[in-house]
């Protein structure tokens, strides 16, 4: 890899810019040997983290950079999946509470009449 690409320079000027992070996805996908669409399916905060990691490590050999990028994807996927699971559990608990309250009301109503 030679000097910074135009996309890298744009990203370095505004490292939290979603658009500039997405411009780097083809280069990142090339390092990871995956499709750009797989990276596009990741949450934007993961895309920005990958872009920051890529720009900071672009001078490293491809395998080292690939390992660091993959670690970022997997750690963030696990965090994202954990958050999703917790949200589903919370929704499930709320549903169970509503269902229990409904059954309790029905039981009380039956006892009264």
N, CA, C and O of each residue as an XYZ file, in Angstrom:
452
protein
N       0.845     -1.172      0.000
C       0.000      0.000      0.000
C       0.893      1.239      0.000
O       1.844      1.320      0.777
N       0.599      2.176     -0.844
C       1.416      3.382     -0.901
C       0.867      4.430      0.061
O       0.518      4.099      1.194
N       0.785      5.672     -0.365
C       0.319      6.753      0.504
C      -1.180      6.703      0.724
O      -1.880      5.830      0.211
N      -1.653      7.671      1.507
C      -3.089      7.751      1.778
C      -3.866      7.932      0.485
O      -3.471      8.712     -0.382
N      -4.957      7.219      0.359
C      -5.840      7.401     -0.790
C      -6.675      8.654     -0.545
O      -6.705      9.188      0.564
N      -7.334      9.103     -1.568
C      -8.200     10.281     -1.434
C      -9.300     10.019     -0.401
O      -9.653     10.906      0.375
N      -9.837      8.796     -0.399
C     -10.883      8.436      0.555
C     -10.357      8.503      1.989
O     -11.052      8.962      2.896
N      -9.112      8.037      2.181
C      -8.509      8.089      3.516
C      -8.328      9.532      3.971
O      -8.594      9.866      5.126
N      -7.880     10.376      3.066
C      -7.669     11.780      3.413
C      -8.982     12.452      3.793
O      -9.034     13.232      4.744
N     -10.042     12.148      3.049
C     -11.353     12.709      3.396
C     -11.798     12.225      4.771
O     -12.308     13.004      5.576
N     -11.603     10.941      5.031
C     -12.001     10.383      6.316
C     -11.175     10.984      7.453
O     -11.715     11.289      8.517
N      -9.877     11.155      7.236
C      -9.020     11.741      8.265
C      -9.442     13.172      8.598
O      -9.308     13.614      9.739
N      -9.954     13.892      7.595
C     -10.404     15.261      7.832
C     -11.657     15.287      8.708
O     -11.842     16.210      9.501
N     -12.518     14.274      8.564
C     -13.752     14.182      9.353
C     -13.973     12.722      9.749
O     -14.752     12.019      9.105
N     -13.293     12.258     10.806
C     -13.319     10.826     11.147
C     -14.672     10.275     11.613
O     -14.845      9.058     11.661
N     -15.607     11.115     11.947
C     -16.927     10.610     12.346
C     -17.967     10.762     11.245
O     -19.158     10.555     11.475
N     -17.519     11.121     10.061
C     -18.417     11.315      8.933
C     -18.815      9.959      8.349
O     -17.966      9.204      7.875
N     -20.088      9.665      8.386
C     -20.603      8.376      7.910
C     -20.298      8.163      6.425
O     -19.915      7.072      6.002
N     -20.476      9.227      5.654
C     -20.274      9.117      4.209
C     -18.821      8.757      3.886
O     -18.559      7.888      3.054
N     -17.889      9.427      4.548
C     -16.483      9.161      4.281
C     -16.079      7.771      4.759
O     -15.245      7.117      4.133
N     -16.663      7.320      5.856
C     -16.385      5.956      6.332
C     -16.856      4.942      5.297
O     -16.173      3.951      5.036
N     -18.013      5.189      4.712
C     -18.553      4.263      3.707
C     -17.716      4.244      2.437
O     -17.683      3.237      1.729
N     -17.037      5.356      2.145
C     -16.161      5.377      0.970
C     -14.999      4.396      1.108
O     -14.444      3.937      0.110
N     -14.640      4.080      2.337
C     -13.522      3.169      2.583
C     -13.939      1.704      2.596
O     -13.081      0.821      2.624
N     -15.220      1.435      2.576
C     -15.683      0.055      2.664
C     -15.118     -0.866      1.573
O     -14.782     -2.010      1.878
N     -14.999     -0.419      0.318
C     -14.413     -1.318     -0.693
C     -12.967     -1.729     -0.361
O     -12.574     -2.876     -0.570
N     -12.186     -0.771      0.160
C     -10.805     -1.093      0.526
C     -10.771     -2.059      1.716
O      -9.977     -3.000      1.746
N     -11.641     -1.810      2.685
C     -11.711     -2.666      3.874
C     -12.180     -4.062      3.482
O     -11.637     -5.060      3.957
N     -13.187     -4.134      2.617
C     -13.703     -5.426      2.153
C     -12.602     -6.208      1.435
O     -12.515     -7.428      1.568
N     -11.777     -5.514      0.688
C     -10.663     -6.162     -0.015
C      -9.687     -6.794      0.977
O      -9.215     -7.911      0.764
N      -9.388     -6.083      2.050
C      -8.473     -6.618      3.073
C      -9.095     -7.831      3.764
O      -8.414     -8.820      4.034
N     -10.391     -7.742      4.044
C     -11.087     -8.816      4.762
C     -11.503     -9.977      3.863
O     -11.946    -11.016      4.352
N     -11.361     -9.803      2.556
C     -11.799    -10.807      1.584
C     -13.288    -11.123      1.728
O     -13.699    -12.283      1.684
N     -14.083    -10.073      1.899
C     -15.534    -10.215      1.949
C     -16.149     -9.180      1.012
O     -15.438     -8.343      0.456
N     -17.462     -9.237      0.838
C     -18.112     -8.296     -0.061
C     -18.394     -6.978      0.658
O     -18.514     -6.922      1.882
N     -18.493     -5.946     -0.131
C     -18.825     -4.623      0.414
C     -20.209     -4.654      1.053
O     -20.438     -4.006      2.074
N     -21.126     -5.400      0.456
C     -22.487     -5.452      1.003
C     -22.518     -6.057      2.402
O     -23.366     -5.692      3.216
N     -21.594     -6.981      2.688
C     -21.522     -7.536      4.037
C     -21.141     -6.450      5.041
O     -21.661     -6.418      6.156
N     -20.243     -5.572      4.642
C     -19.858     -4.463      5.523
C     -20.969     -3.423      5.611
O     -21.192     -2.832      6.667
N     -21.660     -3.205      4.505
C     -22.765     -2.240      4.509
C     -23.898     -2.687      5.422
O     -24.666     -1.857      5.908
N     -24.007     -3.978      5.655
C     -25.082     -4.488      6.511
C     -24.775     -4.277      7.999
O     -25.654     -4.445      8.844
N     -23.545     -3.914      8.315
C     -23.168     -3.659      9.702
C     -23.697     -2.289     10.137
O     -23.882     -1.405      9.300
N     -23.941     -2.107     11.433
C     -24.367     -0.787     11.921
C     -23.314      0.271     11.579
O     -22.129     -0.040     11.459
N     -23.749      1.502     11.427
C     -22.841      2.571     10.996
C     -21.707      2.784     11.992
O     -20.594      3.118     11.587
N     -21.964      2.599     13.280
C     -20.876      2.792     14.245
C     -19.776      1.746     14.044
O     -18.601      2.035     14.275
N     -20.142      0.548     13.621
C     -19.146     -0.483     13.315
C     -18.392     -0.096     12.051
O     -17.177     -0.279     11.976
N     -19.098      0.438     11.057
C     -18.446      0.871      9.827
C     -17.422      1.976     10.108
O     -16.321      1.969      9.559
N     -17.799      2.918     10.967
C     -16.883      4.005     11.319
C     -15.676      3.451     12.078
O     -14.543      3.857     11.822
N     -15.914      2.530     13.004
C     -14.810      1.915     13.751
C     -13.868      1.172     12.808
O     -12.648      1.257     12.949
N     -14.434      0.448     11.852
C     -13.608     -0.266     10.870
C     -12.783      0.712     10.035
O     -11.610      0.468      9.757
N     -13.407      1.818      9.639
C     -12.692      2.829      8.842
C     -11.545      3.428      9.658
O     -10.444      3.606      9.138
N     -11.795      3.740     10.930
C     -10.738      4.295     11.786
C      -9.600      3.288     11.936
O      -8.425      3.644     11.845
N      -9.959      2.040     12.165
C      -8.953      0.994     12.322
C      -8.151      0.825     11.035
O      -6.928      0.687     11.065
N      -8.847      0.837      9.918
C      -8.182      0.672      8.619
C      -7.202      1.807      8.361
O      -6.059      1.569      7.972
N      -7.647      3.040      8.578
C      -6.788      4.194      8.314
C      -5.592      4.202      9.263
O      -4.483      4.554      8.862
N      -5.815      3.817     10.511
C      -4.708      3.792     11.477
C      -3.715      2.668     11.199
O      -2.539      2.783     11.544
N      -4.175      1.590     10.582
C      -3.303      0.441     10.387
C      -2.981      0.112      8.951
O      -2.476     -0.977      8.676
N      -3.250      1.000      8.032
C      -3.089      0.672      6.614
C      -1.664      0.334      6.234
O      -1.442     -0.334      5.224
N      -0.679      0.784      7.027
C       0.724      0.495      6.691
C       1.144     -0.901      7.161
O       2.205     -1.396      6.779
N       0.320     -1.525      7.980
C       0.628     -2.881      8.458
C       0.494     -3.878      7.310
O      -0.075     -3.576      6.261
N       1.028     -5.061      7.536
C       0.844     -6.088      6.511
C      -0.638     -6.489      6.487
O      -1.365     -6.305      7.463
N      -1.051     -7.027      5.373
C      -2.470     -7.326      5.153
C      -3.030     -8.281      6.211
O      -4.148     -8.079      6.685
N      -2.283     -9.302      6.583
C      -2.786    -10.284      7.554
C      -3.003     -9.670      8.935
O      -4.004     -9.955      9.592
N      -2.071     -8.832      9.373
C      -2.215     -8.180     10.681
C      -3.421     -7.255     10.677
O      -4.216     -7.248     11.617
N      -3.548     -6.476      9.612
C      -4.677     -5.558      9.488
C      -5.992     -6.333      9.435
O      -6.989     -5.932     10.036
N      -5.978     -7.434      8.715
C      -7.174     -8.276      8.602
C      -7.606     -8.807      9.974
O      -8.795     -8.809     10.293
N      -6.649     -9.252     10.775
C      -6.961     -9.775     12.108
C      -7.580     -8.700     12.996
O      -8.551     -8.959     13.707
N      -7.017     -7.497     12.952
C      -7.539     -6.403     13.783
C      -8.943     -6.010     13.321
O      -9.833     -5.793     14.143
N      -9.134     -5.921     12.018
C     -10.459     -5.568     11.497
C     -11.489     -6.631     11.858
O     -12.607     -6.304     12.258
N     -11.118     -7.901     11.717
C     -12.047     -8.979     12.071
C     -12.396     -8.938     13.552
O     -13.544     -9.168     13.935
N     -11.407     -8.647     14.376
C     -11.662     -8.555     15.817
C     -12.679     -7.455     16.099
O     -13.557     -7.622     16.945
N     -12.565     -6.338     15.398
C     -13.528     -5.247     15.580
C     -14.924     -5.660     15.151
O     -15.909     -5.308     15.801
N     -15.011     -6.397     14.072
C     -16.333     -6.838     13.600
C     -16.956     -7.785     14.617
O     -18.117     -7.616     14.990
N     -16.199     -8.776     15.069
C     -16.761     -9.786     15.959
C     -17.088     -9.233     17.330
O     -18.126     -9.582     17.893
N     -16.247     -8.390     17.882
C     -16.537     -7.790     19.189
C     -17.802     -6.956     19.100
O     -18.659     -7.030     19.980
N     -17.924     -6.166     18.048
C     -19.107     -5.324     17.921
C     -20.344     -6.130     17.588
O     -21.438     -5.780     18.031
N     -20.203     -7.201     16.817
C     -21.357     -8.055     16.546
C     -21.856     -8.698     17.823
O     -23.063     -8.773     18.055
N     -20.919     -9.168     18.667
C     -21.313     -9.770     19.943
C     -22.019     -8.749     20.823
O     -23.035     -9.059     21.444
N     -21.485     -7.532     20.879
C     -22.106     -6.475     21.678
C     -23.493     -6.160     21.137
O     -24.453     -6.025     21.896
N     -23.584     -6.046     19.813
C     -24.871     -5.745     19.185
C     -25.872     -6.874     19.450
O     -27.030     -6.613     19.775
N     -25.429     -8.118     19.311
C     -26.315     -9.259     19.558
C     -26.747     -9.314     21.014
O     -27.893     -9.652     21.311
N     -25.840     -8.985     21.923
C     -26.178     -8.968     23.344
C     -27.232     -7.912     23.620
O     -28.184     -8.154     24.362
N     -27.063     -6.739     23.023
C     -28.044     -5.669     23.204
C     -29.400     -6.084     22.641
O     -30.429     -5.844     23.274
N     -29.415     -6.692     21.480
C     -30.665     -7.165     20.883
C     -31.327     -8.210     21.776
O     -32.539     -8.175     21.987
N     -30.527     -9.140     22.300
C     -31.059    -10.190     23.163
C     -31.665     -9.589     24.433
O     -32.739    -10.001     24.873
N     -30.967     -8.611     25.017
C     -31.488     -7.966     26.224
C     -32.801     -7.231     25.952
O     -33.723     -7.262     26.767
N     -32.870     -6.570     24.795
C     -34.106     -5.881     24.426
C     -35.255     -6.880     24.240
O     -36.379     -6.624     24.671
N     -34.971     -8.009     23.601
C     -36.003     -9.031     23.403
C     -36.451     -9.607     24.743
O     -37.641     -9.836     24.961
N     -35.489     -9.840     25.638
C     -35.845    -10.360     26.957
C     -36.716     -9.362     27.710
O     -37.683     -9.738     28.373
N     -36.361     -8.084     27.598
C     -37.130     -7.052     28.288
C     -38.558     -7.002     27.737
O     -39.523     -6.895     28.494
N     -38.676     -7.081     26.407
C     -40.004     -7.082     25.790
C     -40.787     -8.318     26.228
O     -41.986     -8.238     26.495
N     -40.108     -9.453     26.299
C     -40.753    -10.690     26.732
C     -41.247    -10.595     28.157
O     -42.338    -11.069     28.472
N     -40.453     -9.987     29.024
C     -40.861     -9.819     30.422
C     -42.064     -8.886     30.525
O     -42.985     -9.131     31.304
N     -42.048     -7.808     29.729
C     -43.183     -6.882     29.746
C     -44.448     -7.591     29.272
O     -45.524     -7.403     29.840
N     -44.311     -8.404     28.229
C     -45.456     -9.145     27.714
C     -45.970    -10.111     28.778
O     -47.178    -10.227     28.989
N     -45.048    -10.802     29.444
C     -45.443    -11.757     30.481
C     -46.156    -11.048     31.626
O     -47.132    -11.571     32.162
N     -45.689     -9.887     32.000
C     -46.327     -9.126     33.079
C     -47.733     -8.705     32.669
O     -48.675     -8.815     33.454
N     -47.871     -8.222     31.435
C     -49.202     -7.813     30.952
C     -50.149     -9.002     30.918
O     -51.309     -8.893     31.315
N     -49.650    -10.137     30.441
C     -50.463    -11.352     30.356
C     -50.883    -11.804     31.757
O     -52.039    -12.170     31.972
N     -49.948    -11.778     32.707
C     -50.249    -12.173     34.078
C     -51.291    -11.235     34.689
O     -52.227    -11.691     35.346
N     -51.135     -9.944     34.479
C     -52.086     -8.964     35.001
C     -53.476     -9.206     34.415
O     -54.482     -9.122     35.119
N     -53.517     -9.504     33.135
C     -54.791     -9.777     32.469
C     -55.456    -11.017     33.074
O     -56.659    -11.020     33.333
N     -54.662    -12.069     33.295
C     -55.199    -13.296     33.885
C     -55.673    -13.064     35.322
O     -56.691    -13.606     35.754
N     -54.911    -12.246     36.047
C     -55.304    -11.937     37.424
C     -56.627    -11.184     37.456
O     -57.495    -11.468     38.281
N     -56.769    -10.233     36.558
C     -58.019     -9.472     36.485
C     -59.179    -10.394     36.131
O     -60.267    -10.293     36.697
N     -58.926    -11.288     35.190
C     -59.971    -12.225     34.771
C     -60.364    -13.128     35.943
O     -61.550    -13.379     36.154
N     -59.382    -13.618     36.706
C     -59.636    -14.475     37.849
C     -60.451    -13.725     38.922
O     -61.409    -14.262     39.476
N     -60.046    -12.468     39.201
C     -60.776    -11.650     40.196
C     -62.199    -11.437     39.721
O     -63.138    -11.554     40.508
N     -62.372    -11.130     38.468
C     -63.712    -10.892     37.926
C     -64.573    -12.163     38.065
O     -65.752    -12.087     38.412
N     -63.967    -13.328     37.790
C     -64.692    -14.582     37.914
C     -65.061    -14.859     39.382
O     -66.129    -15.404     39.659
N     -64.198    -14.490     40.300
C     -64.458    -14.708     41.704
C     -65.595    -13.816     42.198
O     -66.361    -14.202     43.081
N     -65.697    -12.628     41.624
C     -66.733    -11.690     42.061
C     -68.107    -12.076     41.500
O     -69.132    -11.819     42.131
N     -68.123    -12.679     40.340
C     -69.423    -12.975     39.734
C     -69.573    -14.421     39.525
O     -70.605    -14.868     39.023
